[in-house]
Each structure stands twice: as C-alpha cells, then as structure tokens.
C-alpha cells in the first residue's frame, strides 16, 4: 500500500519557481489497477516521478507498506519494489534488449526474456540481440520499456502513457497483458493514460488537473464526469478526435 | 606455458583472450624478442633478418585459420620497436589477433612501437583484432605507438578492431588504408582514457578503386584529466562509399577533439561523416537507477555497453 500525504512539488522554472503539485493526498491499495488521467501539464507524470524519487517532494510524505520513503533516492525505492516505465525511454548504445531485461530482473536472477517480449508484442528472436539504440523505432522502444518493468517483481509499477507510439493491434495485446499481470500478482499498477480502453479496464480512475487530484473513484462514476466537465469545446468541429480518446475530454 | 609467468599469462589473456597456447599459428614476443613460435601448413611465420619482427604469410585459399601474435613487455625502461608484415593470400579467410600488454614495474618508461603492414590479396578476407593494455602502479609510463598500413586488393575485405582497454599512458595511433576495386574495410576503434593519459588516433583511408567502401567507427570515453584527439579521414578517388562516425563520452575534466574529414576527388564518391561528443545523458542514469542500480553501477553499465 502506498500512502501520499499532503504532498507538494515546486520546481525551478525559467521564470522562477513553479508549483507543479499541490496538496496531494492519495492511498493506493495492493493489487489495484489505477489510471491517472487528465489534461497535459496537469501533473500526472510529475506525481509518478515523485513516487519513483526522480523528483523529491517539496513537502509531504510518501509511505510504502508502512515505511516512510520520502527521503529515499531512486535506487533505494527501486530496490523496495517501485518501478517506472518512462514516457520517452532513453536509448543505450551497445546494450542489447536481452541485457537490458537481465539488468531489470537483477543480477543472477533468471529472466524469461522470450515471454516478456511476446507479452509486449515483439518477436523475441528478432529483438533479443538488438541494441537499444537509434535503430529501434519509438514504438519498439516503448514496448521494450514496458517489458523491462514486467521483468521485475514489483510492489508498485507505474507506466507513463504506455500506449503512445504503439499500433492498435499491439495495443489490444498490451491491455490484455496489463490485465493479466493485475490478476496474477499483488502489484499495485498505475497507468498514466488518455485511452478510453485503458480507462475501461482500471479499478479506479484518478483525475489530475492543475496539480491537484480533482476526482478519484470507480470508472463508472468518473468517466461521465470527465465527459461533462472537461470536454473540449471544439469537439464538434474537430476531425482528429473521437469518442474513444480521453484527451478530447479535457 | 613454459617461459611464461603469472603476469605474462594475465596479459596474454587480457590482450589476446589466450588461456593456453592457441590453435593455429602464433608468435609470442616478450621484452623485445620472439620467445615461442608456431607455423602451420597454411600459415608461415618467419623472423625478419634485417630488423626485428616477423613475416606472416597466409597461403592463398587458407580458410578459417587464425594467427595470434601478442606482445608482452614486463621490463621497465624497455623501448621495443617491431616490424611485422602480413601477406594474406588470394581467397584466404583468416583471423589475426594482435595486442600488446605492458606491465611496467618501475619508474622508467616502457614503450612498444609496432609497425604492421598488411596486404590483403584478391578476394581475401581478414579480421584483425588489436588490444592494448597497460598495468603497473609505479611512475614509469606505458607507451604504445602503433602504425598500421593496409592494402586491400580487388574484392578483398578487412575488418579491424582496435581497442585500447586501459592503463596506456600515451598513445599515438597511425592507421593508413588503401582500397582497390570493390574492396571493403571496416575499422572500429574503442578507446578509454583516464588519469592524465593522452591518446591520439589518425586514420586515413584512400578509396582508390571503383565500388570500394569503408566504414570507420570510433567510440571513446575520456575520464579524469585525460585527453584524446581523433582524426579520421576518408578520401574518395573513384566511385565509392565511405562513412566516418566518431562518438565520444566525455567525463570529469577530460578533453576530446574529434576532427573527421571527408575528401571527394571524384563526382561519384559518396562520403558521410558524423561526430558527437557528450556527457552520459542524465535520463540514461535515471532509467538504470529505476531498475535498482546505484549511480556508479549505472555509469559503469552505460560505459561498458558503449565501448563494447
């Protein structure tokens, strides 16, 4: 269980300090599947990074299974079982997909690279020895990033817009994978997403806007709110948007 | 291995991957003289009579064979100069493992200057691996100045892997290659310098023949106060292709200069160069730390991959 109490985050911007997160209070239970959604720039990724320790909270506290982790760095939190899949994962010259997955699983630990790659819709034979460099497309890189989290036994797994750059066919396979992990393990899952399809498989939706938690609740209760309160005023004229895209409802 | 002590064996393993006497032809040079030598039916190693060094002659058509020619320097103050010539017969396919390790126990400089000449004959293929390594805690410098000249005849192919692992205080590498019709060359250079080390590498490839091609890939890491200069040049004299790529990670107070040059003297020469120097990206470190690695483990992992 993860408890976030009175948390705020202020970062130094070009024009002075910017308050990114304000008075966040949140309890995330084991085995639950949460989706953070809301407008761009609302604070979803920042909150994820504060949980991972990439950003240090300005005030407030974070408690994982009764242990205060507020002062801990990224490595220590990772070792306690928190994982974060980047929205835009970095590339590594010379490091192969297989090696990256082994690093994720931990030294000397057995890693089922083949199954992991299949779970994210990549043919293991084609990818296991590929370098995680610029020869990979953005979509391929994202899937490997997701696999690098699946390789670990985590208490809390955060996926930052896992659907971005992934084609629709693989995407349905991916949602199945997320559901499967959620059924199989006690891992608390957080997906940052705008996709209606991902929102539909969540146990709870947390709507974050303007650095605050606006709503938190079951999908059935939150989805209508998203539609009503935050929908785009140009929805009728827009040719790009569809009913399926949560981003239109901001 | 007779005549070889523990230090020698450690060096041989580091620079030539040798645990025991290798299969095939070999020549081990220690402190200025050849101490063990073996020729095979297809590969002959003959000591030069006019100057120090050996002639390695690979018979035409010899395939799947290897030659190991490591050099060990374990005496302080030794200045070793050696001339090695390699004649790779037409249609042959060989692996040559060179490499020099210096264990300098004293305060005087130890130095090895190797001058290697290769002729890769018509249709032959050669893979050449050269690793340079220095060790020893005292003040004596470990200096390595290799000069390599390669001629690749029609349809020939050469792959050269030049690696400076660590501990070499001062190096000036000079590599020249001439490619004839439909000849191909791949040079990959890997270098790591730290402390106050200095490394300079010049590579000049002349693409003389029609449809010849060359790739020069240099990856280096400069740490501490070390300095590196790279000067790879591709000269196109015919319809040809060349790609020069220099990539460096800079750390601490290191200084790195990268000066790739491409020169076309023919309208159908297609030459490309790219060069980049930068720090390890913060995101790369963070990513590995989110997988439970400490910052220094993450750094080590990134560098090891980069120099692989």
Interface residues (C-beta under 8 A of the other chain):
Chain A: X52 X54 X73 X74 X75 X78 X79 X83 X84 X86 X89 X90 X92 X93 X94 X95 X99 X103 X104 X106 X148 X152
Chain B: X219 X247 X281 X283 X284 X286 X287 X288 X289 X290 X291 X292 X293 X294 X295 X301 X302 X304 X305 X306 X307 X308
